[in-house]
């Protein structure tokens, strides 16, 4: 099977195999995530309390499959990010069942793209 040619990293100037991440880029991304996590409220402060655990488990009993891929859903996602709005947080019409893979990959990428487009 043919392989893609190595690429030149725009960050460090060295060549890397396609799909291989530059260690400098990985370190930069890790530092950025650490800075973001320090400012971010913890899960309980964002509303994910024992009441949320109870309600989300009940929701998953009613809707056990991921709406994106059809696999077994493990968590309840907010279709529209609530960003602290408790009315939107508890609005069941804003909830959707997702598997971990769909939530952590496609959904998060979409939210990042959308938040970047909204900026003036």
WOBELGI-V384108 format. One record per pair of residues at least 6 apart in sequence whose C-alpha atoms are under 6 Angstrom apart, sorted by the first residue. I is the first residue (numbers start at 1). J is the second residue. Records with the same first field share a line. If there is no record, write none. Layout:
I->J  J
This chain:
6->16  17  18
7->15  16
8->14  15
9->15
56->76
64->73
65->71  72  73
66->72  73  97  98  99
73->97  98  99
74->99
75->97  98
76->96  97
77->95  96
78->94  95
79->94  95
82->88  89
